[in-house]
Amino acid sequence: FQRSTSDWGYVGDLVEDDDKIGLYSYKIQSTITSRLANTMIQAKMVNNAKRPQHIVFDVQIPKGAFIDNFTMDINGITFTSQIREKSEARKMYSQAKAKGKAAGIVRSNALDMENFKTEVNVPPGMKIQFELHYHEMIRRKLSSYEHLISVKPGRLAKHMEVDVRIIEPQGIRYVHVPNSLGDHFDGITTISKGEKKAHISFKPTMTQQRKCPTCSSTAVDGNFVVQYDVNRETTGGELEIFNGYFIHFFAPENLDPLPKNILFVIDVSGSMWGLKMKQTIEAMKAILSELRAADQFSLIDFNHNVRCWRDNLVSATPAQVEDAKKYIQTIHPNGGTNINEALLRATFILNEAQNLGMLDPNSVSMIVFVSDGDPTVGELKLTTIQKNVKQSMKDEFSLFCLGIGFDVDYDFLQRIATDNRGMAQRIFGNQETSAQMKNFYNQVSTPLLKKIQFNYPQESVSDVTQSSFHNYFGGSEIVVAGKVDMDNLQHLESIVTATAANAELVMETLRDVEELDGFMKKDRYADPEFTKKLWAYLTVNQMLAERNTAPTAALKRNITKSILQMSLDHHIVTPFTAMLIENAEKDEIMLADQPKDPRRGCCSGTLGLTPNAPNNKGIPAWANVTAVPVSYTPEQRSPPVSSLSINRVDNDPHFIIYLPKSQKNICFNINSDPGKILNLVSDPGTGVVVNGQLVGGKKAENKKLNTYFGKIGFYFKSKGLKVEVSTKTITLKDGSYSIRLSWADTGHIIRKQLLISVKKDSNVTISVGEEMSFMVLLHRVWKNHPVNVDFLGIYIPPENQLSPAAHGLIGQFVSEPEVSIHHHRPGQAPEKPQATMEVKGNKFTVTKGLQKDYRTDRVHGTDVQCWFVHNSGKGFIDGHYRDYLVPSLYSFMKKP
């Protein structure tokens, strides 16, 4: 894979953005050999600025694809890759970093489209080439194979090319390339199709790439999709044997779908407010219209409570379907998220229907679960929810999960779906949400076969691997692969007998092995190891699924060892391996690392051509203040002016507002319900929003359930950036782009001059130049604490340059009100004197006491004196605290 960038062969002017980075070439080549796609993405770039700067290679690959190679060439310095066991690779990376060698890190996230990203610090005038290779099995969806390639160069390319070749020994029935990149590129794609081969080419010129004739930005931003199907026998079976491996594709056609018993479980918590809910409703109305008369169904919607449209399954008559649509239309999202109770209610309905004999023996039963967030109410421990659902479903039904947007814990949805004979899919919260949901439903809701059994002769076949979802699957295809004894082929004359609930299908003939061998060896594009790679692909994926549901730790360890060995043998990046990327001298090193916990995948590091010391520039000093505790004296008129002069919200939640002019700290608590979202800052002038979502304690104390901030969202409208800080992860979102850090990391993210700095298991600081900054503090509690949960505190300096239009529970005090505190008098407790406060025309009693600042001591905190306003800040804040409730984590609020 070594390349040279000394002569790229491209001449003429490059179109550059303001950063003076030019893209010479953006090339994607994909070859599909009998359903196995090998894809290469290559970018050639140059830094034409007069200063060093970072050049980013950021691509998306389909979920489930295996990266098998990545190379870079920087002005003739070639970096090549090798696969190592993860701990060994991390150790080598750490050693290189400790020795002052240039070291960076590349990670891929387990999303529907995984991100592979790296940054390289490139000197002026220097060229760089990136090249990524991955392979995947093309899945059959709705009677065709679909190959999806993400094409997002980010800028105009001097040379742009997407080249796809299809080689199918079975013969190609048709090839179709939908206009998925938009009407802008209508007529540019060319397709040539033969009997067993096809070639698709997409080569827009630089002029054709432009968004408009005078634009310097590219219109190439989306997915290039190729759909095709192969010629198939009426039996639906296809067997290919090559180089010691066999692949059996089984996709019978023209069979009537089995009746369905289906429960839709829909999240209607506050975070679903707005476009997500609107599109979910539209999609559900369309899905309900596709139910057949033989189907039975019901609807469950849930937030902190669970509601059933019907308490039992009903037939999908036109009248019932219409009534369900009307019910869906009345949903208004609000409140928390009680996932455990919602799923258990759904399984109860299915179990009861089965016990009462209401289900057709030839029908299939399933739950379709739609959610966009983590649980905030009821059972919060994900492993417990998974266990509860598994026990309740008893391997009788299937669970299919749709994760809406970037907020959802997709790894959990995958585990719980795989555990219950289903599958999960991420649905991105954009204008395509409705179409994505309907497409997913069409895949999972048309089961052709209920049960299927393959009988292979042991004399000639070994190490057989069958693709997932073989008991209940969505009308697509079952793929079986294994090793075969080429000297015992006579045993394969009748290799497969398949029995199904609604058909008996027998494989008729064996493909001529010699004919296939000759065809493959003649074609220069065909992958000679396609059967071996497909077998390895299926085997590793099956073992990953088995590991998720392993009943014992010992079995899980054994499966892990097998996955690791397969990964090393076949040179693929899995959750247990990492890819080391080194130059020839091995003095510069990078690490491609797919985390076991996909929410921890995130940030690319930086590979510099010379070692650089850590740069903390831009992190505000107040975020790492060393403070002296304030001692309490009853006679003290006001707290001292110090580095503790800051607005903060911490604990359950306590607000401490610092008023600079009067040098006073004013405190109040807000008591609301779990799942509610409070607006802290809403500034239409600067376009900045800060909101916090409440999470409840595990149980009530003294008949009161304490609430804390479990998530805090930041929206910087002018930059189009959203930052979500939860007790698990820190996520930066820029449109469809997302990058994520975990609290186990220490590192920085910089995007559009927004700096996010994470200190491991401690705090995260978000800064926008010198204009404003925020710090979020993490509070961990004992894992098995009977009452408390992990929570967040937020600290905001009053010097932040918000506009006079700012509002919110904290933002309103940008314009400091006149406060008078007088008539000091003893309180009920000697250490808590009282006084009368006058502010905004209101007069009420306040109590002096101590609150905590946890920046310097997260366990005990630092005492801060303040005047406490009772009744949720009534009289001190504008209006009532309920006026500050907003529907989503990034919503602006209206002034009360």
N, C-alpha and C positions, 0 to 999 in steps of 0.2 A: 504493500500500500504506500510505499514511499513515492512522493511526487516532487517535481521541481517547479518553482515559480519564477525561474530566471527568465523565461520567455513565454509569456502567456498567449501571445499571438493576437492581442486585442489592441487596436489603435484608435485614435480619435479622442475627442473630448469626453470626459465623464461628467455626468450630472451629479453635483454634490449638494448635500444639505448644508446648513450653516456650520455643521461640525467639520466640514471639509473631508469627510470620509466618502470615498468613491467605491462603487460596486462594479467591478469589471464583469463578473460572470456569476450567475446563479443557475445551477444546473441540477436537475433531478432525473435520475435514470432508474427505472424499475422494470425488472424482468420477472414475469410470473410463469413458473414452470409447474404445471399440473397442480394449481392452487397454492403453491408456495411462492411468495413474493420476496425478492431480494431488492432492496431499495438503497440508493446512494444519493445523499444530498451534499452538494459541493458549493462553496461560496469563495470567490476570490475578491479580496478587498485591498484598499490602499489608504494610508493616512497621508493626505496632502496638506495637513495643517502644519504650522511652524512649531508646534509643540507636541510632546508625547500625549497620547490619549488612548482611552480604552476602546477597543473594537469588540463588538459583541456578536457571537454566533448563537442564535436562539431559534431552535426549531422544535416542532411538535411531531411526535410519532404516535401511531395508533396504540391505544391501550392493549397490552398483551404482546406487543411486538418485542423481540429480543435484539438489543444492540449487540453487535458482534465486532465492530471496529470503529475507531475514531483516529484520525491523523490530522496533524497541522504542519504547515511549512511556513516558516517566518524568514524571509530573505535567505532561503537556502538551508536554514536550520530545520531539520525534519524531526517531528515528534511522532513516534509510533506507539502502539498500544499492546497490552497483554492483559489477560484475565488472571486475577489472583483471588485467593480466599480473602474475604473482607478484612478480617483482623490483620492479616499479613500485609495487605495493601495499605491499610491505614497506618500501620507501623512504619512502613517504608516512607510514606508521605510525611509522617510526623518527624522522622529522622532527617529527611531532606530539609524540612522547614526549620528544624532546630539548628542545623548546620549553616543556616543563612542562605541556602540555595533557594532559587525562585520556586515557589510552590503554589498551586492553585487547586481549587476543588470544583468539580462539576457534578451535579446531582440531577436525577430525573424523578419527577413526581408521579405517583400512581393515580393519575387522573384519567378521564376517558381519552384525552389526548395528552400524553406525557410530554413534559418539557425537558429538553436537553439543552443546556445553556452553558456557555463559558465566555469569559472576558479576558482579553489579552491587552496588556499595556504596550502599545506600539509606538516606537520613535517616529519622528517626522520623515516622510518620504518612503516609509517601509511598506512592503507588500506582505500580505498574509493569505494563506489558503486553509480553509477548514474542509474536512470531509468526514461525513458520518455514514456508516453502513448499518442497516438493520434488516431483519427478516421476520415475516409473519405468515400465518396461514390465512388465506382469504376465505371468509365465512360466507355461507349461502344464506341470503335473506330474501324472503318473499319471492322465491323461484328464480333468483339470479345471484351471481357472485358480485360483490361490490368491493372495489379497491379504492381506498380513500387516501389521498396524499395532501398534507398541509403545505400550501405554497404561500409563504409570507416573507418575502425578501426584505420588507421594511423600507425599501428605497428603489429608485429606478436602476435597472441593470443594463450595462452595455450589451450584454448577451444574456438572454433568458431562454431557458429550455426545460420542458417537461417531456420526457421520452419514456413511453411504456410499451413493452413488448409482452405478448401473451403466447405461450407455447402450451397447447393442450392436446395430448395424444388421442384423447377421446373424440376430438373434433369440436370446433367452435360453432355454436348455433347462431349466435348474434353478438354484436358488440354495440354498446350505446354509451355515449359520453354526454350526460346532461350539462346544461349551461350553468354549472354551480358557481362559477366565478362572476356571473352576472352578464347582462345583455351587452355590456361594453366589449366583450370578447367574442361576440357572435360571429361564427364563420371562420375563426382563426385555427381551431383544432382540426387536424386531418386524421382520417381513419382509413387504414388499408387492411382488408381481411381476406385471408386465405382459408383453406379447408381446416388446417390445424394451427395456424399462426395468425396473429394480428399485430399491427403496429399503430400506436397512437402518438401523435406529435403535437405539441403546443409550443409555438415559438413566436411570441409577440415581439415586435420591434420596440425600440424605446419610445417611439411616437405612439404606438398602440398601447403601451403600458401606462402612459400619462392619464391622470384622472380627467384632465381637460387639455386642450391644445396648448395652453400657456402654463399649465401646472408643472411643478417640479416634484410632485409626489406621485407615488405609484397607485394604480387601481388594482394591482395584483395583490389580493389579500383575502384568502379563503381556502377552500378545499377543492382540489381537482379530483373528480370522481369518475371512475370507469366501471361500468356495469356490463356483465356478459354472462352467457350460459354455455354449457357444453352439450353436445349431443348425448342423449342417454337412452338406455334400454327402457322399455315399458315397465320392467321389473324394478327399476330404480337403483340397480346395483352396478358398480363400476370397480374393477380390480386392476391395480397396476403393480407389477413386480419388476424391480430394477436394482441391480447392485446389492443384492442380499437383503432387501427390505420390501415389504408389500404395503400398499395403501388401499384401503377399501372405502369408497365413498357410497353412502346409502341415502338416497333422497327420492322416495317414491312419490309419484305425482297422481293427480286426478282421484284422490281419496277424499271422502267427505270428512270434514272436521268433526271431532267428537263434541258432544254437548259439554258446556262449561258451567261450573258453579263458581261464581267469581264475586269476591268482596273487594270493593275499592275503599281504601283507608287513606283519607286526605288530611294533611296537616293544614289547619286554618289558624295557626298562631300568628301573633302580631308581625313576625318577620316575613310572612307571606303577603303582606299588604301591598297594594299597587299592581304593577305589571305582572308580577309572578302569579298572583291570585286571578287576575283577569284572564291570563292566558291558560291557566289551569282549568278555569271554569269553561272556557271555550273548547279546550281539548276534551274535557270530560263529556261535554254535550255531544261532540262529534263521536267519541268512543261509544257512548250509550246508544247512539243511532246504529252502530254496527253490531249490536247484540242480535243473536238469532232467536227465533221463537222457542227453540229447544233449550236455550240457556236459562239459568237462574242467577239472580244477582241481588246485591244490596249495597248500600253506601254507609260508610262511617266517616264522620268528620270530627276532628279533635283539636283542642288546644290544651289548656290545663284540665278541661273536662272532656268527656267522650260522649258523643251523641250518635244515635242510629236513625237513619231515615226509616228503615223497617227493622224490627227485632229479629226477623228471620228472612230466609231467602224467598224471593218471589219470582214468578215467571216473567220473562222479558217480553210481555205483551206491549203493544203500542201505548196503551193507557198507562201502564206502570212506568215505561220508559219516559213518557212525557211528564209524569208526575215527578220522577227523579230529576229530570232537567230543571223543573221549576224549583225543586228543593235546592239544587246546586246554585241556582241563580241568587238565592237569598243569603248565601254565606257572606259574612263580614269578618275578616281576620282580626283577631286580637288575642291577648293573653299569652300564656306559656305553652310548653310542649311536653305532653305526657305520652311518650312513645310506648312505654311498657303496657299501660292500661289499654291503649287503642288496639295494639296487636293482639293482646290476650282476649279482648272482646271479639275481635274478628275470628280468631281460632275457636272460641266458644260457640259462635253461631254455626260454623262449619261442622264442628264435632257434634253439636246437638242435632243438626240436620241429618248427619250420617247415622247417628244412634237411633233416630226415629224412622229410618228407612226412606228418607225423602230424596236421596241422591241416586241417580241412575248408575248401576254398576259399571256401565261403559263410559261414564262421564269422567271428566277431570276437574279437580277443585283447586282453586288458587286464590291468593291474596295479592292485590297490586297496591303497594304502599308508596305514597307520594309525600315527601318531606323535604324541607330545606335547612334543618337545623339539628343541633344536639338536644337531648332531653334537658329540660329545665325544671320540670315538676314531676313528682312521684319518684319512681326508681330512676336514679341517675347513673348507676354503674352499668356500663355497656355490656360487660361480660355476664352480669346477672340478667339483663334483658335478653341477651342471646340465649342463655340457658333456659329462661322461662318460656320463651317462644318455642324452642326446640322441644321441650317437654310437652307443651300444649299441642303442637302440631303432630307429634307421634309418627313422623315420616309418612303421613297420609296425604298431605297437601303440599303445594308449591308456594313459595313466597318470592315475588318479584318486586324489586325496590327501584324507585326512581328518585335520585338525589337532585334537587333543584338548586342550581347555582353553585357558588364556590364555598358556601358556608357549611355545607353538610359534611359530616364525618363519613366520607365515601368508603373508607376502609371498613368501617363497621357495617355499612349496608352490604358490602360484598360478602363479609363473613356470615352475616345472618341469612342472606339469600342463598349462598352456597350451602350453608348448613341445612337448608330446608328445600333442597332440590329446585332452586331457582337461579336467578341471575340478577345483577344490578347494573344500572346504567346511570351516568351523570347526565342531567339535562341542564344545559347552560341557560341562565336566566336572561335571554335576549329576545329579539323579535321572532326567533325560530322556535321558541319553547313549545308552542302548541303543536307544530309539525313534528318536532322531536318526540313528544309524548305519544302522538298518534302512531308514529312509525314504530316505537317500542311496543306499544300495545299490539299492533298487527303482527309483530314477530312472535310474541309470547302467547297469544290468545288463539292460535289456530293449530292445536295439536293434531298431528296426523295419526300418530301411534301412541298407545298408552304404554305398552311394554314391548320390548324387543330383546331377543337373545341371539347371539352369534356363537356358532359352534365351529371352531377351527381345529383341524387335525393336529394333535400334539407331535406327530412324527415329523412334521415339516415346519411348524410355526412355533415361535417362542417370543417372550417379552411383548405380549400383545397389550396395546394401550388403546382405550376407547375414549373418545371425546366426551365431555360432560353432558349432562341433561339427557341421559339415555332412557330414563323412565318417563319423564314428561318433557317434551321439547317443542319448540315453536315452529313446526312446519318447515324447518330448514334442512338440516342434513346431519347425519351421524357419520363420523370419520373414525375408522379403526386402522391402526398401524402396528406393525410388528416386524420381527426378524424372520427370515425364511431360509430354509435349507435348499439351496438351488439344486442339489443333487436328488432331492425328494419331491420334485414338482408333481409327480403323478398323484400324490395325495391331495393335490389342490384342484383336481378336476371338478370336484363338487365341494368347494371350500366353505360355503356359507349356507346355512338355513336360518331364515328369519321368520319368527312368528309374531303376529301383532293382534291387537284386540279387534281390528276391523279388516285384516287382510293376512293371507299367508303368501310370502314372497320367497322364491327360491332363485338363487343365482344360476343363470343358464349356462354361461360359457366363461372361460378364462381367457383374458386378453393374451394374444400371442406374445410371449416373452421376447422372442427373438426380434419380432417386428418393432416392439417398443425400444429394445436395446439399440437397434439400428437407427431408428428415428431420432432418439436422443443424442446419439454420438455424432450424427450428421449436422445437427443444428448448433452453430457456434454460440448462440445466446442461451441455450438451455443449460440449466444447472445440473451437472452430472451427479450431484449429491442430494437431489431434491427429496428422494424417499428417506434417506438417512436424517436429513434436517427436519422433515415433517414428523418423523417418528420421535426425534428428540424434542421437538416443539410440543407435541401432544403429551409426551411423557412428563416433561417438566411441569407443564400446566396442570396435569392431573395430580401430580405429587404435591404441588402447591395447594390445590383444593383439598386434598386428603389431609395435609398438614393442618389446615385451618380447623378441621373437624376431628382431629385425632383425640380419642378419649383419654389417653394417658400421656404423661410427660415422656416416658421412655419411648413410646411409639413416635411421638413428635420428634424426638432427637434422632431416631433412626431415619425417618423420612427426610429430615434436614440434611443428614450426611449424604443421602442418596441424591438429593437436589444439588448439593455442593459438588459432588463428583461429576454429575451430568453436566453441570455448568462449566466446570474446568475442562472436561473432555471435549465439549462442543463449542467452547469459546464464546459464551454468552453471559451477559450481565443479568443477574437475578438478585433477589433480596439478600443472598448470602455470598455474593461475589462482588468484586469491584474491578474497575478497569484502570490500570496504571498507564499513564501517557508520559513518555520520556523522550528526551533527545538522545542522540547517539552516545554522548559523553556521560549520560545519566546524572548531569549536574542540575537539570531542571526537570521538574516532575509535576504531574497533575493527577487527580484521582476522580474517576467517574464512579459515583457511589449511589446506588438505589437504596434508600433507607427501608428498613423493615416496617417502620411506622410511616406511611406515606405523608402524613401531616408534617413530618420533620424534614421532608425534602424541601429544598428551597433555593438557597442563594448560591449563585455561582461565586467562586472566589476570583482572584485576579492572578494571572500569570504574568510576571514582569520579566523583562530581559536582564534586569539587574535587581538584586534583592532590595526591598524597601522596608523600612521600619514601619510599625503600625502608626497610622495617622488618626489621631483623635480630634483633629480640627473640626469645628462645627458643633461639638457636643457642649451644651451650655454648662457653665460652671455650677449653676445652682442645682443641677441634677445630681451632683456628687458632693454636696455640701457636707462639711464636718461641723456639726452643730454642738453647742453646749446646752444641756437641759436647762429649762427656765424654772427657777425655784419659785414657789408660790408664797406670796405675802399678801394678806387681806388688804393692806393699805395701798398696795401698788395701783396707781391710777390707770395704767395701760401697759400692755406687753411691750418689752423692748423691741426696737427696730433692729432686726438681724436678718440673717439668711433664712430664718424661718418665716419671714414676711411673704407669704405665698397663699394662693387659694388652693384648697385641697378638699377631696372627698375620699374618705376611707372608712373602713370597718363596715357598719351595718345600716345604711351608710350615713356617716357624720359629715356634714358640710362645715368647713371653716373658711369664712370669707375675710380676707385681710383688706382693710380700708386704709390706704396709704396716707391720705390727708389727715385723718383723725387718729391714725396709728392705733387702730383697734382691731381685734379679731372678734367676729360675730359668728356664732355657731347655731346650727339647727339640724334636726334629723328629718328624714323623709321616710314615712312608713307606707309602703305600697305593696302590691302583690307580685309574686314571682312571675317572670315573663314580661312584666311591664317595662317599657322603655322610657327613660327620663331624658329630656333635653337639658344639657349642661351649657352648651354654647350654640347659638344660632345667629350667625352674622351674615345677612344678605349683602352687606357692603364689601366684605373680603371673600365671601363665598365659602366660609368655614363653618362646619357643623361638628359638634362633639356630643354624642349620645351614649348613655349607659343602660344596658339591659340587666334587670334584676334576676337573681337566682335565689331560691329559698334554701334555708337550712334543711338538714335531713329530717328533723322533727322539731316540734314546738317546745319551747322552754317557758315555764310559767304561763301556759296558755297563749304564748305569742311565738309566731314563726318569724325568726329574723330573716331579713333579706340583705343581699350583698350585690355588688356589681360582678356579674359573671362574664360580661362582654362589654367592651367599650369600642365604639365606632367613630372614626374620624373621616370626614368628607371634605376634600379640598377641591371645590367645584371648578375653579379657574384652571387647575391642573388636570382635572378629570381623574383624580386619584382618591382611592378609598383605602383606609387602613382599619383592619379589625384586629383588636387585641382581645384574646380570650385567655382563660387559665391554661389552655393547652398550646396555642400557637399564636404567632403574629403574622398576619397576612396583608400584603400590599396588592391592590387590584388596580389595573389600568385598562378599562374596557374588558376585553376577553383575556387579556394577559394577567397572570397571577403569579406571585412569588411568595414563598412562605418560609418562615423560620420557626423553630420550636424554642421553648424555654431552655432546652438543653444546649443551645448554641450560644456562643458569644461572637457577634459579628455586626456588620453594617449592610444596609441596603441604601443605595442612592438612586433616585429616579426623578427626573425633572426638577432637580435642585431640592428635593425632599430627602432628608436624611433620617433613616431609622437605625438606631443603635441599640443593640440588645446586649445586656449583661446577664450571663448565664444564671438562671433560676433566681433573678433579682428584679430587674427593671428594664423597661424599654423607653428610650427617649426619642421623640419625634420632633424634628426641627425643620423650619422653613426659613433658610438663610438666617439673618439676624432679626427677622420680623416677629417670629413667634416660636414657641416651643412648648412641649407637653411631656410629662413623664407619667408612665403607668407602672405601678408597683405590684408585684406578685406576692400574694400571701398563700403559702402552702400550709395545709393542716395535716395532722396525723392521718394516714391513709384510712384507718378504720375508726376514725373519730365518730362517736355515736350521734353528734349533733351538727357540727360545723362542716362547711365545705370550703374548697379553695375559692379565693375571691381576689378582686383587684381594687387598688386605690389609684386615684388620679390627682396629679399636682400641676397647677397652672400658675405661672408667675403673673402678677398684675401688669407687668411691663409689656406683655404681649400686645402687638399693635393691631388690635381689633378696632372696627369702625364704631362711630357713635350709634349706629343702628343695631349693634349687637344686643342679643337678649339671651334668655335661658336662665337656669337656676344660678349659674355663675356669670354668664356673659352680661347680664343686666347691670352688674356692678362695675363695668368699664366706666360708666358715668356714675361716679361715687355719690350716693345720696348724703344729705346732711343728717347726721346722727347726733342726738343729744341723750346722754345717759346721766341721770341725776337721781336724787332722793335715795341714796345708798342706805341700806338697812340690813339687819341680820336676817338670814334665811332660816328654814327649818333645821338645817344642819350648820354648825359653826363654820365649816370650811366652804359653805356655799352661800355667800351673801347675795342679796337681791337688790335690784334697782329698777327704776322706771326708764324705759327707752321711748324716745319720740323720733319717728322717722316716717317720711311720706304722708304726714298728717295723721299717723296712727300713734296711739299711746298704749303701752302694755308692759307687763312685768317680765324682767329677764333675770337669769340666775348666773352668777359667776362660778366658773369651775375650770376643769382641765380636760383637754382633749389630746389626742396623740398625733404626732408627725412621725411616720415610720421610715423616712428616707435613710436615716443613719442607723436605726436599730429596728429591724423588721420584726423582732420578737417582742420586745417590751415597749418600743416607741419612745419618742421624746415628748415630754409634757409641754403643752401649749395652752396658755391661759386665754379664755375667751368668755364673752357674754352669750349665754344660751337663750335662744328664742324658742318658746314652746309651741306646740300645735303645728308641727311641720313647717315652721318658719312663717306662720301667718302674721301678716302685718309688716314683716321685713322684706319678703319677696312680693313681687307684683302678683295680685290675684291669689288663686288657690294652687296648691302643688299639682292638682289634677290637670291644670291648664298646661302643664309642661310634659304631659304624656304624648308621645309621638308613635306613629304606626310602625316605623322601621328604624333600623340602626343608622340610616343615613338621611333621615327626613329632617327638613327645616321645620320650625314651629312658627305658629302665628302668635303675635303678641297678645297676651291676655287683656 
